[in-house]
């Protein structure tokens, strides 16, 4: 199942990159039932992509939140990642991106994403806890008559979130009996009985009666530092790539072009064979690969006798003349 999910993510990511540009996508993430432990059905794969705005979009304060209709027929949410973890959001699907095991992050931003947002995910999830708990209780109460399975899931979430459980435990139903019960509610095999509805209503109403306070503000840097760091990297990289190309020698530019002609965005090549075919010396290739590795614009791995593996991270390199 995991292989199918990751294959699906990779396929959809390829279409999203073509639509928005590879450097504008932070990553692609699964949300919904697969994260709750409530499904192993391929049809329940729901996907969102996090979009990194351009400098112009940020200056004009344009918020990017819409849907993308993939050629596969799947509808994917594309969300400006600055608002993905907005403090006013409740337990909608956005915060789940930090807790799903099913995601693919853009290699350019992966290290900083994991060291900032992902590392501090529980702090971020508990920012503005009071408002998020109110939101969850309100959803749960409204779902009582329209979606009993989701109402009971919200009830389970509220109980754990209110008691400061790790957020992963709040959203994932790990008790097999509870999982089975929610699935039966969803299919209509069982209904919410009065002895179950009563404590649910009591919990939802009690939470909504509490005053909303701006709590856990000390966790705010965990969110803002990550967002700022990623945006800064995105802006700097757009200029650094052109400077990188500009500062290459003519021989290094030709060497890069010959590599790309063989590998495209990703693949293996032999430096020895290239030096014989293109009459470019080995030191030129060595210097080029070192620069690519140090700049972070490409992943370069020496595979010994199997050749050299390269993965171009910034697609601008693929347009070199």
PyMOL commands that set and color helices and strands:
alter all, ss='L'
color gray80, all
select helices_A, chain A and resi 2-20+22-24+33-36+42-44+55-59+81-84+95-98+107-118+121-125+129-143+148-162+167-171+176-187+194-209+217-246+250-263+271-278+282-295+304-306+315-319
alter helices_A, ss='H'
color red, helices_A
select strands_A, chain A and resi 25-31+46-51+65-69+75-80+103-105+266-269+298-302+308-312
alter strands_A, ss='S'
color yellow, strands_A
deselect
rebuild
show_as cartoon
